[in-house]
Amino acid sequence: MNGFHYIERFIEDRVGVVKLNRPKQLNALNRQMVREIITALEEFDQNDEVGTILLTGNGRAFSAGADIDEMAGTDSIQMELLNQFADWDRITLIKKPIIGAVKGFVFGGGFELALSLDLLIAARGTQFSFPEVQLGVMPGAGGTQRLTKIVGRAKALEWIWTGDRIPAETALENGIINRIVSEEILMEESMKLAKRLANQPPLSLRLIKDSVNKAVDYTLYEGMQYERKNFYLLFSSQDQKEGMQAFIEKRKAEFQGK
């Protein structure tokens, strides 16, 4: 669509699909591409025709990482003034569920992008890695933080210090991804899950995501207080009235996201 050079996007059955589209560069992320991805996510987040968002990549890889050619000559002051990671921070503000369908290489910035999503489905043979240490740098878009919160300090240090590749099976065992499927059915299975969630009550999805995200950082008591307020809030929604009335009347609920 107009204004997008490095991604494709479309809507199918209430699923907003974003595809990384630099296949010859294995979907390496340059700054403009990141901006386009996040703009598309935000637009889908505000679109009432979209219930869930699916992010994937064209070609052999989800993303082989950041565009090194773009970064190689940059110094610390330029990095500070560019403030490029402010764009990445906007992903955390997306309220709707975001599913990642990944395959091939999920490296560096591509791994950080994947870790920013809510659920991940990986094709068999997918490999994950933070190879930044081999370039004399380190992850800078949340990789050290998100991976550590998922797998713990020891494994995160091992994988980020060595830059070793993490097979999909190991990623599944460590809670990095949700499931593994064959590459032939990756999009089919990912869309199936996305469409299923798109038919769930939108406000419930929104406040469940909000509450679960808080659980990562809050104490149990603080998290439970936060959860309780979101639980109460849903009782002001038309969807709660419709859902419970439909249950009583033994019919299918028609949720409106209101």
ZAFI-842227 format. One record per residue (C-alpha): x, y, z; residue in three letters; chain; residue number from 1. Coordinates in steps of 0.02 Angstrom, whole numbers. Example, Ala and Ser with C-alpha at 12.3 -4.5 7.8 and 13.67 -1.06 7.14 Angstrom:
+--------+--------+--------+------+------+-----+
|     px |     py |     pz | code | unit | pos |
+--------+--------+--------+------+------+-----+
|    615 |   -225 |    390 |  ala |    A |   1 |
|    684 |    -53 |    357 |  ser |    A |   2 |
+--------+--------+--------+------+------+-----+
This chain:
+--------+--------+--------+------+------+-----+
|     px |     py |     pz | code | unit | pos |
+--------+--------+--------+------+------+-----+
|      0 |      0 |      0 |  met |    A |   1 |
|     54 |    180 |    -23 |  asn |    A |   2 |
|    194 |    240 |     90 |  gly |    A |   3 |
|    263 |     67 |    131 |  phe |    A |   4 |
|    421 |      9 |     43 |  his |    A |   5 |
|    484 |   -133 |    154 |  tyr |    A |   6 |
|    325 |   -219 |    212 |  ile |    A |   7 |
|    161 |   -286 |    143 |  glu |    A |   8 |
|     -3 |   -277 |    239 |  arg |    A |   9 |
|   -182 |   -333 |    215 |  phe |    A |  10 |
|   -337 |   -385 |    313 |  ile |    A |  11 |
|   -412 |   -560 |    302 |  glu |    A |  12 |
|   -559 |   -617 |    409 |  asp |    A |  13 |
|   -526 |   -487 |    546 |  arg |    A |  14 |
|   -339 |   -527 |    549 |  val |    A |  15 |
|   -220 |   -385 |    505 |  gly |    A |  16 |
|    -69 |   -464 |    420 |  val |    A |  17 |
|    101 |   -377 |    412 |  val |    A |  18 |
|    238 |   -459 |    306 |  lys |    A |  19 |
|    420 |   -406 |    312 |  leu |    A |  20 |
|    468 |   -387 |    130 |  asn |    A |  21 |
|    656 |   -376 |    100 |  arg |    A |  22 |
|    678 |   -560 |     54 |  pro |    A |  23 |
|    843 |   -535 |    -40 |  lys |    A |  24 |
|    917 |   -461 |    120 |  gln |    A |  25 |
|    834 |   -597 |    226 |  leu |    A |  26 |
|    719 |   -460 |    292 |  asn |    A |  27 |
|    861 |   -368 |    379 |  ala |    A |  28 |
|    786 |   -225 |    477 |  leu |    A |  29 |
|    835 |    -48 |    432 |  asn |    A |  30 |
|    765 |    101 |    527 |  arg |    A |  31 |
|    633 |    142 |    395 |  gln |    A |  32 |
|    574 |    -38 |    393 |  met |    A |  33 |
|    553 |    -39 |    582 |  val |    A |  34 |
|    454 |    123 |    570 |  arg |    A |  35 |
|    341 |     47 |    437 |  glu |    A |  36 |
|    311 |   -111 |    540 |  ile |    A |  37 |
|    261 |    -12 |    693 |  ile |    A |  38 |
|    153 |    109 |    593 |  thr |    A |  39 |
|     59 |    -39 |    519 |  ala |    A |  40 |
|     38 |   -118 |    691 |  leu |    A |  41 |
|    -31 |     45 |    760 |  glu |    A |  42 |
|   -151 |     67 |    615 |  glu |    A |  43 |
|   -219 |   -109 |    637 |  phe |    A |  44 |
|   -232 |    -80 |    825 |  asp |    A |  45 |
|   -349 |     66 |    791 |  gln |    A |  46 |
|   -449 |    -20 |    653 |  asn |    A |  47 |
|   -615 |    -93 |    713 |  asp |    A |  48 |
|   -612 |   -217 |    568 |  glu |    A |  49 |
|   -457 |   -300 |    643 |  val |    A |  50 |
|   -467 |   -415 |    794 |  gly |    A |  51 |
|   -291 |   -484 |    796 |  thr |    A |  52 |
|   -127 |   -449 |    708 |  ile |    A |  53 |
|    -11 |   -574 |    623 |  leu |    A |  54 |
|    170 |   -530 |    586 |  leu |    A |  55 |
|    276 |   -637 |    469 |  thr |    A |  56 |
|    412 |   -624 |    337 |  gly |    A |  57 |
|    423 |   -655 |    150 |  asn |    A |  58 |
|    560 |   -767 |     86 |  gly |    A |  59 |
|    673 |   -891 |    175 |  arg |    A |  60 |
|    690 |   -799 |    342 |  ala |    A |  61 |
|    584 |   -703 |    464 |  phe |    A |  62 |
|    729 |   -582 |    490 |  ser |    A |  63 |
|    917 |   -606 |    494 |  ala |    A |  64 |
|    937 |   -453 |    606 |  gly |    A |  65 |
|    976 |   -269 |    592 |  ala |    A |  66 |
|   1047 |   -192 |    433 |  asp |    A |  67 |
|   1233 |   -187 |    478 |  ile |    A |  68 |
|   1277 |    -76 |    329 |  asp |    A |  69 |
|   1162 |     57 |    400 |  glu |    A |  70 |
|   1241 |     51 |    574 |  met |    A |  71 |
|   1425 |     19 |    541 |  ala |    A |  72 |
|   1480 |    201 |    528 |  gly |    A |  73 |
|   1369 |    270 |    667 |  thr |    A |  74 |
|   1443 |    338 |    828 |  asp |    A |  75 |
|   1369 |    348 |   1004 |  ser |    A |  76 |
|   1311 |    529 |    990 |  ile |    A |  77 |
|   1223 |    495 |    824 |  gln |    A |  78 |
|   1138 |    345 |    904 |  met |    A |  79 |
|   1079 |    450 |   1051 |  glu |    A |  80 |
|   1012 |    587 |    937 |  leu |    A |  81 |
|    927 |    463 |    821 |  leu |    A |  82 |
|    839 |    385 |    971 |  asn |    A |  83 |
|    790 |    242 |    856 |  gln |    A |  84 |
|    732 |    128 |    995 |  phe |    A |  85 |
|    590 |    247 |   1037 |  ala |    A |  86 |
|    503 |    170 |    886 |  asp |    A |  87 |
|    525 |     -5 |    960 |  trp |    A |  88 |
|    447 |     54 |   1124 |  asp |    A |  89 |
|    285 |     89 |   1032 |  arg |    A |  90 |
|    259 |    -99 |   1005 |  ile |    A |  91 |
|    225 |   -119 |   1191 |  thr |    A |  92 |
|     78 |      1 |   1174 |  leu |    A |  93 |
|    -16 |   -110 |   1050 |  ile |    A |  94 |
|   -172 |   -173 |   1138 |  lys |    A |  95 |
|   -228 |   -311 |   1019 |  lys |    A |  96 |
|   -148 |   -484 |   1016 |  pro |    A |  97 |
|      2 |   -498 |    899 |  ile |    A |  98 |
|     50 |   -670 |    835 |  ile |    A |  99 |
|    218 |   -700 |    753 |  gly |    A | 100 |
|    237 |   -833 |    618 |  ala |    A | 101 |
|    425 |   -860 |    603 |  val |    A | 102 |
|    540 |   -970 |    500 |  lys |    A | 103 |
|    721 |   -986 |    445 |  gly |    A | 104 |
|    830 |   -861 |    536 |  phe |    A | 105 |
|    765 |   -758 |    682 |  val |    A | 106 |
|    926 |   -666 |    725 |  phe |    A | 107 |
|    977 |   -508 |    816 |  gly |    A | 108 |
|    849 |   -371 |    790 |  gly |    A | 109 |
|    735 |   -500 |    711 |  gly |    A | 110 |
|    740 |   -601 |    872 |  phe |    A | 111 |
|    705 |   -442 |    971 |  glu |    A | 112 |
|    557 |   -405 |    859 |  leu |    A | 113 |
|    491 |   -582 |    884 |  ala |    A | 114 |
|    511 |   -568 |   1073 |  leu |    A | 115 |
|    407 |   -408 |   1068 |  ser |    A | 116 |
|    256 |   -504 |   1004 |  leu |    A | 117 |
|    129 |   -598 |   1109 |  asp |    A | 118 |
|    129 |   -774 |   1036 |  leu |    A | 119 |
|    254 |   -858 |    920 |  leu |    A | 120 |
|    228 |  -1004 |    802 |  ile |    A | 121 |
|    388 |  -1067 |    721 |  ala |    A | 122 |
|    417 |  -1176 |    570 |  ala |    A | 123 |
|    519 |  -1333 |    600 |  arg |    A | 124 |
|    703 |  -1293 |    573 |  gly |    A | 125 |
|    689 |  -1112 |    630 |  thr |    A | 126 |
|    842 |  -1047 |    723 |  gln |    A | 127 |
|    850 |   -904 |    847 |  phe |    A | 128 |
|   1008 |   -809 |    895 |  ser |    A | 129 |
|   1083 |   -650 |    964 |  phe |    A | 130 |
|   1247 |   -641 |    864 |  pro |    A | 131 |
|   1284 |   -459 |    911 |  glu |    A | 132 |
|   1431 |   -507 |   1023 |  val |    A | 133 |
|   1525 |   -565 |    867 |  gln |    A | 134 |
|   1511 |   -387 |    800 |  leu |    A | 135 |
|   1578 |   -309 |    959 |  gly |    A | 136 |
|   1408 |   -248 |   1017 |  val |    A | 137 |
|   1254 |   -318 |   1106 |  met |    A | 138 |
|   1064 |   -321 |   1087 |  pro |    A | 139 |
|    992 |   -147 |   1108 |  gly |    A | 140 |
|    806 |   -161 |   1071 |  ala |    A | 141 |
|    760 |   -260 |   1226 |  gly |    A | 142 |
|    844 |   -427 |   1190 |  gly |    A | 143 |
|    941 |   -441 |   1353 |  thr |    A | 144 |
|    786 |   -397 |   1453 |  gln |    A | 145 |
|    650 |   -496 |   1366 |  arg |    A | 146 |
|    751 |   -655 |   1344 |  leu |    A | 147 |
|    807 |   -651 |   1527 |  thr |    A | 148 |
|    627 |   -632 |   1588 |  lys |    A | 149 |
|    576 |   -784 |   1485 |  ile |    A | 150 |
|    721 |   -905 |   1510 |  val |    A | 151 |
|    810 |   -841 |   1666 |  gly |    A | 152 |
|    980 |   -762 |   1694 |  arg |    A | 153 |
|   1095 |   -912 |   1664 |  ala |    A | 154 |
|   1026 |   -965 |   1495 |  lys |    A | 155 |
|   1009 |   -786 |   1435 |  ala |    A | 156 |
|   1190 |   -750 |   1476 |  leu |    A | 157 |
|   1248 |   -910 |   1391 |  glu |    A | 158 |
|   1153 |   -876 |   1230 |  trp |    A | 159 |
|   1192 |   -690 |   1220 |  ile |    A | 160 |
|   1376 |   -710 |   1269 |  trp |    A | 161 |
|   1408 |   -850 |   1144 |  thr |    A | 162 |
|   1289 |   -797 |   1005 |  gly |    A | 163 |
|   1246 |   -982 |    986 |  asp |    A | 164 |
|   1096 |  -1029 |    880 |  arg |    A | 165 |
|    943 |  -1091 |    974 |  ile |    A | 166 |
|    847 |  -1227 |    880 |  pro |    A | 167 |
|    657 |  -1213 |    877 |  ala |    A | 168 |
|    641 |  -1366 |    989 |  glu |    A | 169 |
|    751 |  -1285 |   1122 |  thr |    A | 170 |
|    656 |  -1122 |   1105 |  ala |    A | 171 |
|    494 |  -1217 |   1135 |  leu |    A | 172 |
|    564 |  -1306 |   1289 |  glu |    A | 173 |
|    618 |  -1139 |   1362 |  asn |    A | 174 |
|    453 |  -1049 |   1333 |  gly |    A | 175 |
|    517 |   -934 |   1196 |  ile |    A | 176 |
|    390 |   -996 |   1069 |  ile |    A | 177 |
|    216 |  -1073 |   1083 |  asn |    A | 178 |
|    223 |  -1212 |    954 |  arg |    A | 179 |
|    318 |  -1287 |    807 |  ile |    A | 180 |
|    235 |  -1335 |    642 |  val |    A | 181 |
|    301 |  -1388 |    472 |  ser |    A | 182 |
|    347 |  -1243 |    359 |  glu |    A | 183 |
|    214 |  -1295 |    233 |  glu |    A | 184 |
|     73 |  -1258 |    356 |  ile |    A | 185 |
|    153 |  -1114 |    454 |  leu |    A | 186 |
|     40 |   -979 |    384 |  met |    A | 187 |
|   -113 |  -1091 |    386 |  glu |    A | 188 |
|    -91 |  -1135 |    570 |  glu |    A | 189 |
|    -44 |   -957 |    619 |  ser |    A | 190 |
|   -196 |   -886 |    529 |  met |    A | 191 |
|   -307 |  -1018 |    610 |  lys |    A | 192 |
|   -252 |   -960 |    784 |  leu |    A | 193 |
|   -263 |   -776 |    735 |  ala |    A | 194 |
|   -440 |   -797 |    668 |  lys |    A | 195 |
|   -492 |   -892 |    823 |  arg |    A | 196 |
|   -431 |   -750 |    934 |  leu |    A | 197 |
|   -509 |   -621 |    818 |  ala |    A | 198 |
|   -679 |   -696 |    860 |  asn |    A | 199 |
|   -651 |   -685 |   1048 |  gln |    A | 200 |
|   -724 |   -534 |   1142 |  pro |    A | 201 |
|   -605 |   -390 |   1101 |  pro |    A | 202 |
|   -611 |   -302 |   1269 |  leu |    A | 203 |
|   -573 |   -464 |   1361 |  ser |    A | 204 |
|   -423 |   -496 |   1249 |  leu |    A | 205 |
|   -363 |   -318 |   1276 |  arg |    A | 206 |
|   -373 |   -322 |   1467 |  leu |    A | 207 |
|   -304 |   -500 |   1480 |  ile |    A | 208 |
|   -150 |   -444 |   1382 |  lys |    A | 209 |
|   -135 |   -291 |   1492 |  asp |    A | 210 |
|   -145 |   -394 |   1652 |  ser |    A | 211 |
|    -26 |   -532 |   1596 |  val |    A | 212 |
|    103 |   -402 |   1542 |  asn |    A | 213 |
|     96 |   -325 |   1715 |  lys |    A | 214 |
|    126 |   -496 |   1794 |  ala |    A | 215 |
|    300 |   -497 |   1717 |  val |    A | 216 |
|    358 |   -350 |   1822 |  asp |    A | 217 |
|    237 |   -335 |   1969 |  tyr |    A | 218 |
|    242 |   -430 |   2132 |  thr |    A | 219 |
|    104 |   -560 |   2149 |  leu |    A | 220 |
|      2 |   -445 |   2263 |  tyr |    A | 221 |
|     20 |   -293 |   2149 |  glu |    A | 222 |
|    -24 |   -399 |   1997 |  gly |    A | 223 |
|   -178 |   -469 |   2079 |  met |    A | 224 |
|   -239 |   -294 |   2125 |  gln |    A | 225 |
|   -213 |   -240 |   1945 |  tyr |    A | 226 |
|   -302 |   -395 |   1879 |  glu |    A | 227 |
|   -449 |   -363 |   1994 |  arg |    A | 228 |
|   -477 |   -187 |   1928 |  lys |    A | 229 |
|   -476 |   -251 |   1748 |  asn |    A | 230 |
|   -597 |   -389 |   1798 |  phe |    A | 231 |
|   -715 |   -261 |   1873 |  tyr |    A | 232 |
|   -696 |   -147 |   1722 |  leu |    A | 233 |
|   -761 |   -281 |   1604 |  leu |    A | 234 |
|   -926 |   -281 |   1699 |  phe |    A | 235 |
|   -960 |   -109 |   1625 |  ser |    A | 236 |
|   -952 |   -180 |   1448 |  ser |    A | 237 |
|  -1094 |   -231 |   1334 |  gln |    A | 238 |
|   -992 |   -386 |   1290 |  asp |    A | 239 |
|  -1001 |   -449 |   1470 |  gln |    A | 240 |
|  -1190 |   -427 |   1472 |  lys |    A | 241 |
|  -1205 |   -513 |   1302 |  glu |    A | 242 |
|  -1085 |   -654 |   1346 |  gly |    A | 243 |
|  -1171 |   -700 |   1509 |  met |    A | 244 |
|  -1346 |   -681 |   1436 |  gln |    A | 245 |
|  -1299 |   -791 |   1289 |  ala |    A | 246 |
|  -1232 |   -922 |   1411 |  phe |    A | 247 |
|  -1395 |   -919 |   1508 |  ile |    A | 248 |
|  -1497 |   -930 |   1348 |  glu |    A | 249 |
|  -1385 |  -1067 |   1277 |  lys |    A | 250 |
|  -1345 |   -972 |   1117 |  arg |    A | 251 |
|  -1188 |   -906 |   1035 |  lys |    A | 252 |
|  -1135 |   -734 |   1095 |  ala |    A | 253 |
|  -1116 |   -590 |    974 |  glu |    A | 254 |
|   -973 |   -483 |   1039 |  phe |    A | 255 |
|   -955 |   -303 |    981 |  gln |    A | 256 |
|   -802 |   -243 |   1076 |  gly |    A | 257 |
|   -908 |   -119 |   1175 |  lys |    A | 258 |
+--------+--------+--------+------+------+-----+
